[in-house]
């Protein structure tokens, strides 16, 4: 009994390659979904920030206009 061959996984044939390809594709899909969620979070954060800046600018313009 060769213990090295009993506990190692050596890909043999086309079917084992498909398993690795499927795992790689699943990881790529997960990475793409994570990147998509991150882009959405960044867009929402930027929108909130620009909304705050816009409100600040409007209030400032109103104060300055009323003081003239």
PyMOL commands that set and color helices and strands:
alter all, ss='L'
color gray80, all
select helices_A, chain A and resi 3-7+13-67
alter helices_A, ss='H'
color red, helices_A
deselect
rebuild
show_as cartoon
